[in-house]
Amino acid sequence: MTDSDRAEPDTDFLAWTRARGAGDLADKMGIEFTEFSLERAVARMPVEGNTQPAMLLHGGAYVVMGESLGSMSANLHAGPGKLAVGIEINASHTGSATSGYVTAVCTPIHLGRTLTTHEIVVTDDRGRRCSTIRITNLILDRPDTA
């Protein structure tokens, strides 16, 4: 992310996120951001096209969605000249989505100068929790600005 990719304080963060993009994998999986701020980020993803052979949403799909939200949120917090990179992620799957969409809500647990931690809760269309993800990102100086 270059300084020009960094949202300014009065910027519409959702528009910034959509313009910046979440990467090819998130695009292929159909992840769509619907809300984005430093305090809360929300995205949704279709179950169809992201299933395992048993026709349940693949556990890795939950993790990709969580990492996409958590990393984008950490990079927004990091600011100009900085880059947030994931150093740890874990997920507990407690339900299985089989159709429709899943929605992920990302909230910060810790926003520091060098580390961020976010929790991402993923629910199905009926509001049932399917997965809880926690990601920790390390904030570094961007290699091209160091």
C-alpha beads as a LAMMPS data file, in Angstrom:
LAMMPS data file: protein, C-alpha beads

146 atoms
145 bonds

1 atom types
1 bond types

-500.0 500.0 xlo xhi
-500.0 500.0 ylo yhi
-500.0 500.0 zlo zhi

Masses

1 110.0

Atoms # bond

1 1 1 0.000 0.000 0.000
2 1 1 1.513 3.322 -1.006
3 1 1 0.837 6.559 0.825
4 1 1 -1.623 7.446 -1.948
5 1 1 -3.465 4.187 -1.186
6 1 1 -3.806 5.223 2.474
7 1 1 -7.176 6.663 3.432
8 1 1 -7.094 10.133 4.945
9 1 1 -8.996 10.722 8.223
10 1 1 -12.023 12.275 6.487
11 1 1 -12.105 9.645 3.714
12 1 1 -14.994 7.259 3.136
13 1 1 -13.153 4.101 4.254
14 1 1 -15.562 1.763 2.443
15 1 1 -14.936 3.545 -0.856
16 1 1 -11.178 3.472 -0.125
17 1 1 -11.344 -0.261 0.531
18 1 1 -13.311 -0.984 -2.626
19 1 1 -10.931 1.139 -4.731
20 1 1 -7.842 -0.489 -3.185
21 1 1 -9.241 -4.014 -3.436
22 1 1 -8.659 -7.015 -1.181
23 1 1 -6.623 -9.071 -3.617
24 1 1 -7.182 -11.693 -6.274
25 1 1 -8.106 -14.516 -3.878
26 1 1 -10.788 -12.467 -2.127
27 1 1 -12.149 -11.447 -5.542
28 1 1 -12.274 -15.065 -6.750
29 1 1 -14.144 -16.069 -3.598
30 1 1 -16.708 -13.289 -4.033
31 1 1 -15.852 -11.428 -0.813
32 1 1 -17.625 -8.068 -0.795
33 1 1 -16.960 -5.358 1.801
34 1 1 -20.165 -3.723 3.038
35 1 1 -18.888 -1.573 5.930
36 1 1 -15.399 -0.402 6.799
37 1 1 -13.975 1.799 9.550
38 1 1 -11.233 1.590 12.162
39 1 1 -13.785 0.314 14.697
40 1 1 -15.663 -2.237 12.574
41 1 1 -15.390 -3.894 9.174
42 1 1 -18.055 -6.088 7.593
43 1 1 -17.967 -8.292 4.510
44 1 1 -20.060 -11.049 2.997
45 1 1 -19.223 -14.046 0.848
46 1 1 -21.355 -16.557 -1.060
47 1 1 -21.330 -20.163 0.073
48 1 1 -21.759 -21.360 -3.503
49 1 1 -18.381 -21.789 -5.165
50 1 1 -16.547 -21.963 -1.820
51 1 1 -17.632 -25.397 -0.579
52 1 1 -15.840 -28.607 0.261
53 1 1 -16.985 -31.953 -1.248
54 1 1 -19.639 -32.364 1.480
55 1 1 -21.225 -29.094 0.189
56 1 1 -20.413 -27.208 3.404
57 1 1 -18.550 -23.907 3.249
58 1 1 -14.867 -24.843 3.298
59 1 1 -13.151 -24.052 6.609
60 1 1 -10.345 -22.363 4.713
61 1 1 -12.873 -20.003 3.145
62 1 1 -13.791 -18.720 6.606
63 1 1 -10.092 -18.133 7.297
64 1 1 -9.489 -16.317 3.991
65 1 1 -12.447 -14.062 4.744
66 1 1 -11.169 -13.387 8.267
67 1 1 -7.639 -12.684 7.106
68 1 1 -8.885 -10.362 4.359
69 1 1 -10.888 -8.283 6.854
70 1 1 -8.291 -8.363 9.629
71 1 1 -5.363 -7.500 7.389
72 1 1 -7.189 -4.676 5.612
73 1 1 -8.227 -3.278 9.005
74 1 1 -4.662 -3.526 10.336
75 1 1 -3.279 -1.750 7.277
76 1 1 -5.788 1.062 7.685
77 1 1 -4.671 1.450 11.312
78 1 1 -0.956 1.223 10.386
79 1 1 -1.004 4.426 8.377
80 1 1 1.235 5.963 5.726
81 1 1 4.629 4.375 5.112
82 1 1 3.685 1.277 7.083
83 1 1 2.662 -2.257 6.155
84 1 1 0.734 -4.680 8.371
85 1 1 1.559 -8.349 7.797
86 1 1 -0.145 -11.339 9.381
87 1 1 1.955 -13.246 11.894
88 1 1 -0.694 -15.463 13.511
89 1 1 -4.226 -16.562 12.714
90 1 1 -6.530 -19.121 14.272
91 1 1 -10.105 -20.156 13.724
92 1 1 -12.704 -22.156 15.598
93 1 1 -15.492 -23.446 13.353
94 1 1 -18.674 -23.963 15.328
95 1 1 -21.241 -24.253 12.553
96 1 1 -21.566 -25.037 8.866
97 1 1 -23.092 -22.804 6.229
98 1 1 -24.603 -24.734 3.307
99 1 1 -26.277 -22.038 1.211
100 1 1 -26.742 -18.311 0.815
101 1 1 -24.108 -15.983 2.212
102 1 1 -21.968 -15.727 5.295
103 1 1 -21.286 -12.367 6.911
104 1 1 -18.106 -11.521 8.800
105 1 1 -17.787 -8.737 11.363
106 1 1 -14.249 -7.677 12.278
107 1 1 -13.517 -5.688 15.438
108 1 1 -10.185 -4.688 16.952
109 1 1 -9.017 -6.281 20.169
110 1 1 -5.702 -4.399 20.256
111 1 1 -4.413 -1.542 18.091
112 1 1 -0.803 -0.833 18.967
113 1 1 2.198 0.763 17.311
114 1 1 3.733 -2.575 16.316
115 1 1 0.959 -5.158 16.691
116 1 1 -2.765 -5.331 16.013
117 1 1 -5.179 -8.093 16.926
118 1 1 -8.666 -8.409 15.445
119 1 1 -11.538 -10.791 16.085
120 1 1 -13.743 -11.799 13.177
121 1 1 -17.123 -13.442 13.797
122 1 1 -18.721 -15.184 10.801
123 1 1 -22.453 -15.948 10.772
124 1 1 -24.797 -17.547 8.248
125 1 1 -27.993 -16.037 6.813
126 1 1 -29.918 -17.150 9.907
127 1 1 -27.518 -15.359 12.241
128 1 1 -25.900 -18.562 13.534
129 1 1 -22.205 -18.258 14.371
130 1 1 -20.166 -20.488 12.067
131 1 1 -16.601 -19.427 12.812
132 1 1 -14.594 -17.190 15.130
133 1 1 -11.224 -16.043 13.807
134 1 1 -8.451 -14.107 15.503
135 1 1 -5.595 -12.535 13.553
136 1 1 -2.493 -10.722 14.773
137 1 1 -0.604 -8.434 12.385
138 1 1 2.880 -6.973 12.755
139 1 1 3.275 -3.363 11.618
140 1 1 6.486 -2.741 9.683
141 1 1 8.016 0.120 7.756
142 1 1 7.218 -0.414 4.072
143 1 1 10.302 -1.789 2.331
144 1 1 10.016 0.851 -0.411
145 1 1 9.924 3.696 2.154
146 1 1 12.444 2.448 4.722

Bonds

1 1 1 2
2 1 2 3
3 1 3 4
4 1 4 5
5 1 5 6
6 1 6 7
7 1 7 8
8 1 8 9
9 1 9 10
10 1 10 11
11 1 11 12
12 1 12 13
13 1 13 14
14 1 14 15
15 1 15 16
16 1 16 17
17 1 17 18
18 1 18 19
19 1 19 20
20 1 20 21
21 1 21 22
22 1 22 23
23 1 23 24
24 1 24 25
25 1 25 26
26 1 26 27
27 1 27 28
28 1 28 29
29 1 29 30
30 1 30 31
31 1 31 32
32 1 32 33
33 1 33 34
34 1 34 35
35 1 35 36
36 1 36 37
37 1 37 38
38 1 38 39
39 1 39 40
40 1 40 41
41 1 41 42
42 1 42 43
43 1 43 44
44 1 44 45
45 1 45 46
46 1 46 47
47 1 47 48
48 1 48 49
49 1 49 50
50 1 50 51
51 1 51 52
52 1 52 53
53 1 53 54
54 1 54 55
55 1 55 56
56 1 56 57
57 1 57 58
58 1 58 59
59 1 59 60
60 1 60 61
61 1 61 62
62 1 62 63
63 1 63 64
64 1 64 65
65 1 65 66
66 1 66 67
67 1 67 68
68 1 68 69
69 1 69 70
70 1 70 71
71 1 71 72
72 1 72 73
73 1 73 74
74 1 74 75
75 1 75 76
76 1 76 77
77 1 77 78
78 1 78 79
79 1 79 80
80 1 80 81
81 1 81 82
82 1 82 83
83 1 83 84
84 1 84 85
85 1 85 86
86 1 86 87
87 1 87 88
88 1 88 89
89 1 89 90
90 1 90 91
91 1 91 92
92 1 92 93
93 1 93 94
94 1 94 95
95 1 95 96
96 1 96 97
97 1 97 98
98 1 98 99
99 1 99 100
100 1 100 101
101 1 101 102
102 1 102 103
103 1 103 104
104 1 104 105
105 1 105 106
106 1 106 107
107 1 107 108
108 1 108 109
109 1 109 110
110 1 110 111
111 1 111 112
112 1 112 113
113 1 113 114
114 1 114 115
115 1 115 116
116 1 116 117
117 1 117 118
118 1 118 119
119 1 119 120
120 1 120 121
121 1 121 122
122 1 122 123
123 1 123 124
124 1 124 125
125 1 125 126
126 1 126 127
127 1 127 128
128 1 128 129
129 1 129 130
130 1 130 131
131 1 131 132
132 1 132 133
133 1 133 134
134 1 134 135
135 1 135 136
136 1 136 137
137 1 137 138
138 1 138 139
139 1 139 140
140 1 140 141
141 1 141 142
142 1 142 143
143 1 143 144
144 1 144 145
145 1 145 146
